[in-house]
Amino acid sequence: MDIKAVGSLISFRGNKHPKIDVHSHYIPDAYLEALIRHGEENTDGFPAPKWNAEEHIKVMNKLGIETSMISISSPHINFGDADEAAALIRKVNDFGAELAVQYNGRFRLMASLPVPYTKAAIEEMQRCKSDLRVDGFALPTNTRGTYLGSSEFDPVFKELNRVGAVVVLHPNKPGLVPAGVNEGLPIPAMEFLFDTTRTVTNMILKGTFEKYPDIKFVIPHAGAFLSLLADRLVLFLELGGKLKKGAIEKILKGLYYDLAGACLPRQLENLLELTGHEHLLYGSDTPYTPEPGCVILADALDKTKLLTDEQREDIYYNNAKGMFRFR
């Protein structure tokens, strides 16, 4: 363990804008082996990045990140076999929990669940809360074409709601990608944003957010296309009589959004019209966004005139601290 890296935590509170990173990833050996075994080592058009805890902490130190809320990225865990998914998730969650202890809280775990396998997912959720003391859970937008909002997820959401969980979403490759269009464009460039928008819209249509109001949902990549789609959803769902007047605004305003990715110069401005800065959180997307990209994106957030210094401090640190009840 890099003691110097752990010790540097003390100096961050003296920095102008220390950060809690709610969108960062870890790649346990067991997960990487599963990717290779299932032919997914080039995840979404890119080789799986090299990862280890010490290098991750070096990036954190460079970006002024006190704590990384680590989770598993696309393609997540489910490769089609329920027993394999449950066993693999236990391994990756145990590894993530060990990192949190070994590195003195620099890492904190957003545990994975073997969705849509309900019984296994609820058992793992309960184990994570009681034995691993995780801070929240990470769910993919879809798992092998089954999207959040589907009734298959209701028992899992019911339990997450009971414990008042924080749930971060992460996009997956869509269940079906049209052939013969945008060939050669990596999945994360566009399809990730489509899939996030698709699953949140599905959750609105199926009443997920109303049924489970005690879950704090974090939507990735500044809400994807939701800030642009919101008015159109009002037109079709509220004026069309499927939802009460004001429902779309209330739902989207009540969600939380991480700012991982390129949300400037345009996306952040739209998002701030949708919700207050109190619902925005910092995200680096390391290691899937390489360090130079993380630095450029963080610098853009530091300099944008869309935010005051007080709002930046909330987005970078205070909002997440309150959400996760950090001491």
C-alpha positions in Angstrom: 0.0 0.0 0.0 1.2 3.5 -0.9 1.2 5.1 2.6 2.1 8.5 1.1 -0.9 8.4 -1.1 -3.2 7.6 1.8 -1.6 10.2 4.0 -2.1 12.9 1.3 -5.8 12.8 2.2 -5.1 15.2 5.0 -3.9 18.0 2.6 -7.0 17.9 0.4 -9.3 19.8 2.8 -6.8 22.7 2.5 -7.3 22.7 -1.3 -9.8 25.1 -2.9 -12.0 22.3 -4.3 -11.4 18.8 -2.9 -13.6 16.2 -4.5 -15.6 13.1 -3.8 -15.8 11.1 -7.1 -19.1 9.2 -7.4 -18.3 7.9 -10.9 -15.1 5.9 -10.9 -14.4 2.2 -11.6 -12.2 -0.6 -10.4 -11.3 -3.7 -12.4 -10.7 -6.8 -10.2 -8.8 -9.7 -11.7 -11.9 -11.9 -11.4 -13.9 -9.4 -13.5 -11.1 -9.0 -16.1 -10.8 -12.8 -16.4 -14.6 -13.1 -16.9 -14.4 -10.4 -19.7 -11.7 -12.4 -21.4 -13.5 -15.7 -21.0 -16.6 -14.3 -22.6 -14.8 -12.4 -25.4 -15.5 -9.0 -23.9 -11.9 -7.9 -23.3 -12.5 -5.1 -25.9 -15.4 -3.7 -23.9 -17.6 -1.5 -26.1 -14.9 -1.1 -28.7 -12.0 -0.4 -26.4 -9.5 -2.7 -24.7 -10.2 -2.9 -21.0 -7.9 -0.3 -19.3 -5.1 -1.4 -17.1 -6.0 -0.8 -13.5 -4.5 -1.1 -10.1 -5.2 0.7 -6.8 -1.9 2.6 -6.5 -2.2 4.1 -10.0 -5.9 4.9 -9.3 -4.8 6.8 -6.2 -2.2 8.7 -8.1 -4.9 10.0 -10.5 -7.1 10.9 -7.5 -4.2 12.9 -5.9 -3.7 14.8 -9.2 -7.4 15.6 -9.4 -7.7 16.5 -5.7 -10.1 13.6 -5.1 -10.3 12.5 -1.4 -12.6 9.6 -2.0 -13.6 7.4 -5.0 -16.9 5.7 -4.9 -15.9 2.7 -7.0 -18.1 0.5 -9.1 -18.0 -2.0 -12.0 -18.5 -0.5 -15.5 -20.0 -1.9 -18.7 -20.7 -4.7 -19.6 -21.3 -5.4 -15.9 -21.5 -8.9 -14.6 -24.3 -10.9 -16.2 -23.0 -13.0 -19.1 -26.2 -15.2 -19.2 -25.6 -17.6 -16.4 -27.3 -16.9 -13.1 -24.9 -19.0 -10.9 -21.8 -17.5 -12.6 -23.2 -14.0 -12.1 -23.9 -14.5 -8.4 -20.4 -16.0 -7.8 -18.6 -13.4 -9.7 -20.4 -10.6 -8.0 -19.5 -11.9 -4.6 -15.8 -11.9 -5.7 -15.8 -8.3 -7.0 -17.8 -6.9 -4.1 -15.5 -8.6 -1.6 -12.5 -7.2 -3.4 -14.0 -3.7 -3.5 -14.8 -3.9 0.2 -11.2 -4.9 1.0 -9.9 -1.9 -1.0 -12.0 0.4 1.2 -10.3 -1.1 4.3 -6.8 -1.4 2.9 -6.7 2.2 1.7 -8.2 3.8 4.8 -11.4 5.0 3.1 -9.8 6.5 -0.1 -12.0 3.9 -1.9 -15.7 3.3 -0.9 -17.8 0.7 -2.6 -20.9 0.9 -4.7 -21.6 -2.8 -4.8 -22.9 -4.7 -7.8 -25.9 -7.0 -7.8 -26.7 -10.0 -10.0 -29.7 -8.5 -11.6 -32.2 -9.5 -13.0 -31.9 -12.7 -10.8 -34.1 -11.5 -8.0 -33.4 -14.0 -5.2 -29.6 -13.8 -5.7 -29.7 -10.0 -6.0 -31.6 -9.5 -2.7 -29.4 -12.0 -0.9 -26.3 -10.2 -2.1 -27.7 -6.8 -1.2 -28.4 -7.9 2.3 -24.9 -9.4 2.6 -23.3 -6.2 1.3 -25.2 -4.1 3.9 -24.6 -6.3 6.9 -21.1 -7.8 6.2 -19.4 -5.4 3.8 -21.0 -2.1 5.0 -21.1 -0.7 1.4 -22.2 2.8 0.7 -24.6 2.1 -2.1 -25.2 0.0 -5.2 -24.5 0.3 -8.9 -27.0 -1.0 -11.5 -26.6 -1.2 -15.3 -29.1 0.5 -17.5 -29.9 -2.8 -19.0 -28.8 -6.4 -18.4 -28.8 -8.5 -21.6 -31.7 -6.4 -22.9 -33.8 -6.3 -19.7 -34.2 -2.6 -18.8 -34.6 -0.9 -15.4 -38.3 -0.2 -15.0 -39.2 -3.7 -16.0 -41.4 -5.5 -13.4 -38.6 -8.0 -13.0 -36.7 -5.4 -11.0 -39.5 -4.6 -8.6 -38.6 -6.9 -5.8 -35.0 -5.6 -5.9 -36.1 -2.0 -5.9 -38.5 -2.7 -3.0 -35.6 -3.9 -0.9 -33.4 -1.0 -2.0 -36.2 1.4 -1.1 -36.6 -0.2 2.3 -33.0 0.5 3.3 -33.0 4.0 1.6 -30.2 3.1 -0.7 -28.1 5.2 -3.0 -28.2 3.7 -6.4 -25.9 4.9 -9.2 -26.8 3.9 -12.7 -24.2 3.1 -15.4 -25.0 2.7 -19.1 -24.5 -0.6 -20.9 -24.5 -1.4 -24.6 -28.2 -1.2 -25.7 -30.1 -4.5 -25.9 -30.2 -3.9 -29.7 -28.0 -1.6 -31.8 -29.2 -0.9 -35.3 -27.0 -2.4 -38.0 -25.4 -0.5 -40.8 -25.3 2.9 -39.2 -22.5 4.8 -37.3 -20.2 1.8 -37.9 -16.8 2.3 -36.3 -18.2 4.7 -33.7 -17.4 3.3 -30.2 -20.5 2.4 -28.1 -19.7 4.9 -25.3 -19.6 7.9 -27.7 -23.3 7.9 -28.3 -25.1 4.7 -27.4 -24.3 5.0 -23.7 -26.2 8.3 -23.6 -29.1 6.8 -25.6 -29.3 3.9 -23.2 -29.2 6.0 -20.0 -32.0 8.2 -21.5 -33.9 5.1 -22.5 -33.8 3.4 -19.2 -34.7 6.5 -17.1 -37.6 7.2 -19.5 -38.8 3.6 -19.0 -38.6 4.0 -15.2 -40.7 7.2 -15.5 -43.3 5.3 -17.7 -43.4 2.3 -15.3 -43.7 4.5 -12.2 -40.4 3.4 -10.6 -39.5 6.7 -9.1 -43.0 7.1 -7.5 -43.1 3.5 -6.2 -39.6 3.7 -4.6 -39.3 7.3 -3.4 -36.6 6.5 -0.7 -34.0 5.4 -3.2 -31.6 8.2 -4.2 -30.9 7.6 -7.9 -27.7 9.0 -9.5 -28.0 9.4 -13.3 -24.6 9.3 -15.1 -23.0 11.6 -17.6 -25.0 14.7 -16.6 -28.3 13.0 -17.3 -27.4 12.0 -20.9 -30.2 13.4 -23.2 -32.8 13.9 -20.5 -32.5 17.7 -20.3 -33.3 17.9 -24.0 -36.0 15.3 -23.9 -37.8 16.6 -20.9 -40.1 19.0 -22.8 -41.0 16.4 -25.3 -41.9 13.9 -22.5 -44.2 16.6 -21.1 -45.9 16.9 -24.5 -46.4 13.1 -24.9 -47.0 12.0 -21.3 -48.6 14.8 -19.5 -50.6 16.5 -22.2 -51.3 13.0 -23.5 -52.9 12.1 -20.1 -50.5 9.3 -19.1 -49.0 11.4 -16.2 -50.2 14.2 -14.0 -49.3 17.8 -14.9 -45.9 18.6 -13.5 -44.9 15.0 -13.0 -41.9 15.0 -15.4 -40.4 18.2 -13.8 -40.8 16.8 -10.3 -39.2 13.5 -11.1 -36.2 14.9 -13.1 -35.7 17.6 -10.5 -35.6 15.1 -7.7 -32.9 12.8 -9.3 -29.2 13.3 -8.8 -26.7 13.6 -11.7 -23.0 13.0 -11.9 -20.9 15.2 -14.2 -18.6 12.6 -15.7 -17.8 13.1 -19.3 -17.9 16.1 -21.5 -20.8 18.1 -20.0 -19.4 21.5 -21.1 -20.0 23.9 -22.7 -23.6 23.0 -23.5 -25.0 20.1 -21.4 -24.4 21.5 -18.0 -26.3 24.7 -18.8 -29.4 22.6 -19.8 -29.1 20.4 -16.8 -29.0 23.4 -14.4 -32.4 24.5 -15.9 -33.7 21.0 -15.0 -32.5 20.7 -11.4 -30.6 22.7 -8.8 -26.8 22.4 -8.3 -27.6 20.6 -5.0 -28.4 17.5 -7.1 -25.1 17.5 -9.0 -22.1 15.4 -8.2 -18.5 15.2 -9.4 -17.4 12.1 -11.5 -14.1 11.4 -13.2 -14.9 8.1 -15.0 -11.3 7.0 -14.3 -9.8 4.6 -15.6 -12.1 4.4 -18.6 -11.4 8.1 -19.2 -7.6 8.3 -19.4 -5.8 10.6 -16.9 -5.2 13.4 -19.5 -8.9 13.5 -20.3 -9.9 13.6 -16.6 -7.5 16.5 -16.1 -9.0 18.5 -19.1 -12.6 17.8 -18.0 -11.9 18.8 -14.4 -10.2 21.9 -15.5 -13.2 22.9 -17.6 -15.5 22.5 -14.5 -13.1 24.5 -12.4 -13.2 27.4 -15.0 -16.8 27.4 -16.2 -18.7 30.6 -15.4 -21.9 28.6 -15.1 -21.0 27.8 -11.5 -20.0 29.9 -8.5 -17.2 28.8 -6.3 -19.7 27.9 -3.6 -21.7 25.8 -6.1 -18.5 24.1 -7.2 -17.7 23.2 -3.6 -21.1 21.7 -3.2 -20.9 19.7 -6.4 -17.4 18.5 -5.8 -17.7 17.6 -2.2 -20.6 18.7 0.0 -23.5 17.1 -1.9 -21.9 13.7 -2.0 -20.8 14.0 1.7 -24.4 14.6 2.7 -25.8 11.9 0.4 -23.5 9.2 1.8 -23.6 10.6 5.3 -19.8 10.8 5.5 -18.5 11.8 8.9 
